[in-house]
Amino acid sequence: MRAGQDVLIRGGRSRRGGRRALAAAVLAAAMALTSACTGGGDKPSSWQGGGDGGEKAPKAAATISEPAADAKDVPATTAITFTTTEAQQTAVELKDSAGKVVDGTLAADGKSWQPADALAYAETYTATVTATGDDGKPATATSSFTTMAKPANQVRVTSFLGDNQVVGVAMPLIVKFGRAIPPDYRDDMQRRMTVTATPAQEGIWRWISPTEVHYRPKTFWKANSTVSYQVRAAGLPLGDGWYGRSDLTVDVKIGPSFVMTVDNRTKRMTVTKDGKAIKTILVSLGKKSTPSSSGTMVVIEKLRHTVFDTMEELGPEEGYRTEIDYAQRLTWGGEFIHAAPWSEGVQGRTNVSHGCVNVSMKDGNWLFANTRMGDPITVKGTERKLQNGNGWTDWNMSWDEYVKGSALPYEPAGATGDVTPSPEPTA
């Protein structure tokens, strides 16, 4: 203030008007200072304008909680977790150190964002979350982080099925791991295993063993539907310093509904295709000493010609070594559908097999030509029940029992409305 007064005096103004001039100078200086505080230039997103004409900050706000800013050794499977307030729209962008945008998906609850694929190892990324409120003004939050180095211990992930295979309506999706997955890590793995069916169908993953997990729908797959499943294991911690080696994506097609039902009382097989009975076949099942299993099984493999050899298992008195045509495996224990010309005279009347479903050469040929891996067969009324695990026995248990094998709680489709169960084909 003194410096200002001296300047005014030196400017030749009279002392008589000095007080008025001084007041004007002070007011001008104050206005100049205010202008410097509220004029152009960048403003933080939390800034609130003050005074007439001041610009207000965005109503919305965003905060990134994970990964934390400047975090190191972040898992390659990390998701971007964040919170927003008063946001009408939320957008997430992730870029690598070269500025390349990473593809990903915003979670349904709007609280996290998952990259479509595992991130590169030892790479720096920058996440930006933009929240826009009903005032149309965006607020942003950013976080830069560096992913972990490539791990030395990696678990291999494989699929039993390959791309473009056509399978039956009872085919389970089968994923295997090169190392046992500890129970505490199975839920994390299962969260990253997704199945998309067209049309939509309700289903769930079930852990068959520490190294194998299956997926089946609530009822048989809808005929002629398409199924894609993805396992995003790359970089995922799987216990004891082991990590998933790579991601896996498989696309398959479901064929027509081809369902076989065998009744021990009548010694007949009824075949339905797309819900319509098309053929009745005479059969001979296992004799009393070696009964066939009652339950729902699935065609595991098809062998046009093979040899059954039970000499080591049953000994020279009961064992046999026989050439077999049109064999279709149903259990790991050795039950098949196959042609048995030696029992054609009693098929439809008497059980004489060692547990297999015997049919004639003609019917065996017809079945072999029309079935595919994953087609179901249900045997009823025999002396022995099918043991779960003896083959692909996913359909030999109720849905309520099946979901108990999931590492994640089962949420019925009706609770979310995302899928509609399909009716099971009538056998």
C-alpha positions in Angstrom: 0.0 0.0 0.0 2.8 2.4 0.8 4.5 1.7 -2.5 1.2 2.4 -4.3 0.8 5.7 -2.4 4.3 6.8 -3.3 3.7 6.2 -7.0 0.5 8.2 -6.9 2.2 11.1 -5.3 5.0 10.9 -7.7 2.6 11.0 -10.5 1.8 14.6 -9.8 -1.5 14.2 -8.1 -2.3 16.7 -5.3 -2.3 15.5 -1.7 -5.8 16.9 -1.5 -7.1 14.1 -3.7 -4.6 11.6 -2.4 -7.0 9.6 -0.2 -9.5 9.2 -3.0 -6.7 8.1 -5.4 -5.3 5.8 -2.8 -8.7 4.1 -2.3 -9.1 3.6 -6.0 -5.6 2.2 -6.3 -6.3 -0.3 -3.5 -9.5 -1.4 -5.1 -7.8 -1.8 -8.4 -5.1 -3.9 -6.9 -7.6 -6.1 -5.1 -9.5 -6.6 -8.3 -6.2 -7.5 -10.0 -5.5 -10.2 -7.4 -9.0 -11.6 -7.6 -8.7 -11.8 -11.4 -5.4 -13.8 -11.1 -7.1 -16.3 -8.8 -10.2 -16.9 -11.0 -9.0 -16.4 -14.5 -7.9 -18.9 -17.1 -5.8 -22.0 -16.5 -6.4 -25.6 -15.3 -8.6 -26.2 -12.3 -8.7 -29.4 -10.1 -11.9 -31.5 -10.5 -12.8 -30.7 -6.9 -12.6 -27.0 -7.4 -15.7 -24.9 -6.5 -16.2 -21.5 -8.1 -17.0 -18.6 -5.8 -18.6 -15.2 -6.4 -20.8 -14.0 -9.2 -19.9 -15.7 -12.5 -17.6 -18.3 -10.9 -17.7 -21.8 -12.6 -18.9 -24.7 -10.4 -17.1 -28.0 -10.2 -18.7 -31.2 -11.6 -21.3 -32.7 -9.4 -19.9 -36.2 -10.0 -16.7 -37.5 -8.6 -14.6 -40.6 -9.1 -11.9 -42.4 -7.1 -9.7 -45.4 -8.1 -9.1 -47.8 -5.2 -7.2 -50.6 -7.1 -4.6 -50.8 -8.4 -3.3 -48.0 -6.1 -1.3 -45.2 -7.8 2.3 -46.2 -8.6 1.6 -49.8 -7.4 4.2 -52.4 -8.4 4.0 -56.2 -9.1 0.3 -55.9 -9.9 -1.2 -59.3 -11.0 -1.6 -59.4 -14.8 -5.3 -60.3 -14.2 -6.0 -57.2 -12.2 -9.3 -55.4 -12.5 -9.7 -51.6 -12.2 -11.8 -51.1 -9.0 -13.3 -47.6 -8.4 -16.1 -45.7 -6.8 -18.2 -42.8 -8.2 -20.7 -40.4 -6.7 -23.7 -38.7 -8.4 -22.5 -40.2 -11.8 -25.1 -40.6 -14.6 -22.4 -42.1 -16.9 -19.1 -43.8 -16.1 -16.3 -44.6 -18.6 -13.0 -46.5 -18.0 -10.0 -46.3 -20.2 -6.7 -48.3 -19.7 -3.6 -47.5 -21.8 -0.2 -49.2 -21.8 3.1 -47.2 -21.8 2.9 -46.7 -25.6 -0.6 -45.2 -25.3 -2.4 -48.2 -26.8 -5.9 -48.6 -25.4 -6.7 -52.0 -23.7 -10.1 -53.6 -24.4 -12.2 -54.5 -21.5 -15.7 -54.7 -19.9 -17.4 -52.7 -17.2 -18.9 -54.9 -14.5 -22.7 -55.0 -14.2 -22.6 -53.3 -10.8 -20.6 -50.4 -12.2 -17.8 -50.7 -9.6 -15.0 -52.4 -11.6 -13.7 -52.9 -15.1 -12.0 -56.1 -16.3 -9.5 -56.2 -19.2 -10.6 -58.6 -21.9 -7.2 -60.4 -21.8 -4.4 -60.7 -19.3 -2.2 -57.6 -19.2 1.4 -57.8 -20.4 4.0 -58.7 -17.8 6.4 -55.9 -16.5 4.4 -53.2 -18.3 3.2 -49.8 -17.0 -0.5 -48.9 -17.5 -2.5 -45.9 -16.7 -6.2 -46.2 -15.8 -8.6 -43.3 -16.2 -12.1 -43.3 -14.8 -14.5 -40.6 -16.0 -17.7 -39.9 -14.2 -20.3 -37.5 -15.6 -23.2 -36.2 -13.5 -26.6 -34.8 -14.6 -24.9 -31.4 -15.0 -23.0 -32.9 -18.0 -19.6 -32.1 -16.5 -17.0 -34.9 -16.3 -14.8 -35.6 -13.4 -11.8 -37.9 -13.8 -9.5 -40.0 -11.6 -6.2 -41.6 -12.8 -3.9 -44.3 -11.5 -0.7 -45.6 -13.0 0.7 -49.0 -12.0 3.2 -51.6 -13.2 2.4 -55.3 -13.6 4.3 -58.2 -12.2 7.3 -59.9 -13.9 6.6 -63.1 -15.8 6.3 -65.8 -13.1 8.6 -68.8 -13.1 5.9 -71.3 -12.0 2.9 -71.5 -14.5 -0.1 -73.9 -14.6 -1.1 -75.2 -17.9 -4.8 -75.0 -18.8 -6.4 -77.2 -21.5 -9.8 -77.9 -22.9 -11.0 -81.4 -23.9 -13.0 -79.9 -26.8 -11.5 -78.0 -29.7 -12.9 -75.2 -31.8 -15.8 -76.0 -34.2 -16.5 -79.4 -32.8 -20.1 -80.6 -33.0 -21.2 -82.4 -29.9 -24.4 -83.9 -28.4 -26.9 -82.2 -26.2 -25.5 -83.8 -23.0 -21.8 -82.8 -23.6 -20.2 -81.3 -20.6 -17.6 -78.6 -21.1 -14.3 -79.9 -19.7 -11.4 -77.9 -18.5 -8.2 -79.4 -17.0 -5.3 -77.9 -15.1 -1.8 -79.1 -15.1 -1.6 -78.8 -11.3 -4.1 -79.2 -8.5 -5.9 -76.0 -7.7 -6.1 -75.4 -3.9 -9.7 -75.0 -2.6 -9.1 -71.4 -1.6 -8.2 -70.4 -5.1 -11.0 -72.2 -7.0 -13.5 -69.4 -6.6 -11.1 -66.8 -8.2 -10.5 -69.2 -11.1 -14.2 -69.9 -11.5 -15.0 -66.1 -11.6 -12.8 -66.0 -14.7 -14.4 -68.9 -16.5 -17.4 -67.7 -18.6 -19.8 -69.5 -20.9 -21.9 -67.8 -23.6 -24.7 -69.9 -25.2 -26.9 -68.8 -28.1 -29.8 -69.0 -27.3 -29.1 -68.3 -23.6 -29.2 -71.3 -21.2 -28.7 -71.6 -17.5 -25.7 -73.6 -16.3 -22.8 -73.8 -13.8 -19.3 -75.1 -13.4 -18.7 -78.0 -11.0 -15.2 -79.1 -9.7 -14.9 -82.8 -10.5 -11.4 -83.0 -8.9 -8.7 -80.5 -8.0 -7.4 -80.6 -11.6 -10.7 -80.8 -13.5 -13.8 -78.7 -13.8 -17.0 -79.4 -15.9 -19.8 -77.1 -17.0 -23.4 -78.3 -17.8 -26.6 -76.5 -18.4 -29.6 -77.0 -16.0 -31.2 -79.2 -18.7 -29.8 -80.7 -21.9 -28.3 -78.1 -24.3 -30.8 -76.8 -26.8 -30.4 -78.5 -30.1 -28.3 -76.7 -32.7 -27.2 -74.0 -30.3 -23.7 -72.4 -30.2 -21.5 -72.3 -27.1 -18.4 -70.3 -26.4 -16.4 -70.6 -23.3 -13.4 -68.7 -22.0 -10.9 -69.4 -19.3 -8.9 -66.3 -18.4 -6.1 -67.9 -16.4 -3.0 -66.0 -17.6 -1.2 -64.4 -14.7 -3.9 -65.5 -12.1 -2.5 -66.6 -8.8 -3.3 -70.3 -8.3 -1.6 -71.0 -5.0 1.9 -71.7 -3.6 3.6 -69.2 -6.0 1.9 -70.7 -9.1 0.1 -68.7 -11.8 -2.0 -69.5 -14.8 0.0 -69.8 -18.0 -2.4 -68.6 -20.6 -6.0 -67.8 -21.5 -8.2 -70.2 -23.4 -11.2 -69.7 -25.7 -13.2 -72.5 -27.3 -16.2 -72.3 -29.7 -18.4 -75.4 -30.2 -21.7 -76.2 -31.7 -24.4 -78.4 -30.3 -25.9 -80.9 -32.8 -29.5 -82.3 -33.0 -31.1 -83.8 -29.9 -30.3 -87.5 -30.1 -31.4 -89.3 -26.9 -31.3 -93.0 -26.2 -33.3 -94.7 -23.4 -32.9 -98.4 -22.5 -35.5 -100.2 -20.3 -34.2 -103.4 -18.8 -37.8 -104.6 -18.3 -38.6 -104.6 -22.0 -35.0 -105.1 -23.2 -35.5 -102.3 -25.8 -33.8 -99.0 -26.6 -36.0 -96.1 -27.7 -34.3 -93.4 -29.8 -35.7 -89.9 -30.0 -34.4 -87.2 -32.3 -35.4 -83.6 -31.6 -38.1 -84.9 -29.2 -39.7 -87.4 -31.7 -39.3 -91.2 -31.3 -37.6 -92.5 -34.5 -36.5 -96.0 -33.7 -36.8 -99.0 -31.3 -33.8 -101.3 -31.0 -33.7 -104.7 -29.3 -30.9 -105.0 -26.7 -29.2 -107.5 -24.3 -27.8 -106.0 -21.1 -25.4 -107.3 -18.5 -26.2 -110.6 -16.9 -26.8 -110.8 -13.2 -23.1 -111.5 -12.3 -22.0 -108.4 -14.4 -25.1 -106.1 -14.6 -25.2 -103.0 -16.7 -25.3 -99.7 -14.7 -28.6 -97.8 -14.3 -28.3 -94.1 -14.8 -27.7 -91.4 -17.4 -24.4 -91.7 -19.2 -22.8 -89.9 -22.2 -21.1 -91.2 -25.3 -17.4 -90.6 -24.5 -15.7 -92.0 -27.6 -16.5 -94.0 -30.7 -14.5 -96.9 -32.0 -15.4 -98.3 -35.4 -13.3 -101.5 -34.6 -11.6 -102.4 -31.4 -10.7 -105.4 -29.2 -12.1 -106.0 -25.7 -9.5 -107.8 -23.6 -10.4 -108.7 -20.0 -8.0 -111.6 -19.6 -5.8 -109.8 -17.1 -8.8 -108.4 -15.2 -11.1 -111.5 -15.0 -8.6 -114.3 -15.4 -8.6 -117.2 -17.9 -12.0 -118.6 -16.8 -14.1 -115.5 -17.0 -11.9 -113.3 -19.2 -12.1 -112.9 -22.9 -10.4 -111.3 -25.9 -13.0 -110.4 -28.6 -13.0 -108.2 -31.6 -15.8 -105.6 -31.4 -17.5 -103.4 -34.1 -19.4 -100.1 -33.6 -18.3 -99.5 -30.0 -19.3 -96.4 -28.1 -17.8 -96.0 -24.7 -20.1 -95.0 -21.8 -18.0 -95.5 -18.7 -14.4 -95.6 -17.7 -15.1 -99.1 -16.2 -15.7 -100.5 -19.7 -19.4 -100.3 -20.4 -20.1 -99.7 -24.1 -22.9 -99.7 -26.7 -21.7 -102.1 -29.3 -22.7 -104.6 -32.0 -22.8 -108.2 -30.7 -23.7 -110.6 -33.4 -23.3 -113.6 -31.0 -26.2 -112.4 -28.9 -28.6 -111.4 -31.6 -30.7 -114.5 -30.9 -31.5 -113.4 -27.4 -31.6 -109.6 -27.8 -34.9 -108.3 -26.7 -35.4 -111.3 -24.3 -32.3 -112.1 -22.2 -29.3 -110.3 -20.7 -26.1 -112.1 -21.5 -23.4 -109.3 -21.7 -20.7 -108.3 -19.3 -22.3 -105.0 -18.6 -22.5 -103.5 -22.1 -25.6 -102.6 -24.2 -25.5 -105.3 -26.9 -27.3 -104.6 -30.2 -27.3 -106.3 -33.6 -24.7 -105.6 -36.3 -27.3 -103.7 -38.3 -28.5 -101.5 -35.4 -24.9 -101.0 -34.2 -24.0 -99.7 -37.6 -27.1 -97.4 -37.6 -26.4 -96.0 -34.2 -22.7 -95.5 -34.9 -23.7 -93.5 -38.0 -26.1 -91.3 -36.2 -24.6 -90.6 -32.7 -21.9 -88.2 -31.7 -19.8 -87.6 -28.7 -21.9 -86.1 -26.0 -25.2 -87.8 -26.8 -27.0 -89.2 -23.7 -28.2 -92.6 -22.9 -30.3 -93.5 -19.9 -30.4 -97.2 -18.7 -33.3 -98.1 -16.3 -34.1 -101.0 -14.1 -30.9 -102.9 -13.7 -29.4 -104.4 -10.5 -26.6 -101.8 -10.3 -26.6 -98.0 -10.0 -24.2 -95.9 -12.0 -21.3 -94.6 -9.8 -20.7 -90.9 -10.2 -17.3 -90.3 -11.7 -17.4 -93.5 -13.7 -17.5 -91.6 -17.0 -19.1 -88.2 -17.7 -21.8 -88.6 -15.1 -22.7 -84.9 -14.9 -26.3 -85.9 -15.8 -26.5 -88.7 -13.3 -27.3 -86.3 -10.5 -30.0 -83.7 -9.8 -29.4 -80.0 -10.5 -29.5 -79.3 -6.8 -26.8 -81.8 -6.2 -24.7 -80.7 -9.2 -24.5 -77.0 -8.1 -23.0 -78.1 -4.8 -19.7 -78.7 -6.7 -19.4 -75.1 -7.7 -16.8 -73.0 -5.9 -19.2 -70.0 -6.1 -22.7 -69.7 -4.7 -25.4 -70.7 -7.1 -27.7 -67.9 -8.1 -30.9 -69.1 -9.9 -31.5 -67.6 -13.3 -34.9 -66.3 -12.1 -33.1 -64.1 -9.6 -31.3 -62.2 -12.3 -33.5 -62.7 -15.3 -30.5 -63.2 -17.6 -31.3 -66.6 -19.0 -34.2 -68.9 -19.5 -33.9 -72.7 -18.7 -34.7 -75.0 -21.6 -36.9 -78.1 -21.3 -35.1 -81.4 -21.1 -35.7 -83.5 -24.2 -38.3 -86.2 -23.6 -36.8 -89.7 -23.7 
